[in-house]
Structure formats: C-alpha cells, structure tokens
Amino acid sequence: MNQSLEMTKIAYKALEEKLAEEIKVLDIRSISVIADYFIIANGKNKNQVQAIVDNVQDALQKAGYEMKQMEGYQNGTWVLIDFGDIVIHIFDQENRLFYDLERIWKDGVEVSLEEGE
C-alpha cells in the first residue's frame, strides 16, 4: 500500500472515532500536485470540529507522519490540516455547505474506505 493511502486510512478511522459526518475521500492525483488525497468531513459544532481535528492529528503523528501546517483551528468553522500527501478539511455544517469543496474538486475520484470495502 502506498504511503498516502495508508495516511488516508488512518485519518479516516480517526474521523470515524469522533463521529465526523459525511466523510468524503477524493483522489486528486490526476488533477493536482497539491496532494494525493483530500479528505472532507464535518462536525456539528466548534467543539466537535476541534475534537475531530485533535484526534486526526494525534493518530497521524502516532503513526509517524509529520503535519506540515494547520489553519483555522481557533475558529473551528473550517480547519485545514496539511500532511503533505493528504490534506484534511474539517468543517462545521454551515461552512461545509457554503464552500462546497466537493463541487470545486468534482474532477477528483471519490474513494470508498468504509468497513468491508
């Protein structure tokens, strides 16, 4: 398994553990050099968004991956976590609908990582 997919699976599991909603994984390798995968999810409120972010960051760092940058944590409405090969976007519900990253990155290929697949 390649490193970016392994990182994506770790992040996905960490998102599920904190009950992130509508988790979407987009393979953007063929359309961008920014990263291999975008992960988009949302929480119900600022506290849940921050708890999700903390869990994802901890899980990836425990697995030996280094975070490059994080933006938006204090506001908790849209937090971007950059781990180089993967970029994780965690929104509150309102901002996820407003920014609609799935539409902007619609040329990315959605990847299913749900249990049993």
WOMO-V816765 format. One line per field, one symbol per residue. ss: DSSP state (H for helix, E for strand, L for the rest). A space follows every 50 residues. Layout:
# WOMO-V816765
ss = ???
This chain:
# WOMO-V816765
ss = LLHHHHHHHHHHHHHHHLLLEEEEEEELLLLLLLLLEEEEEEELLHHHHH HHHHHHHHHHHHLLLLLLEEELLLLLLEEEEELLLEEEEEEEHHHHHHHL HHHHLLLLEEELLLLLL
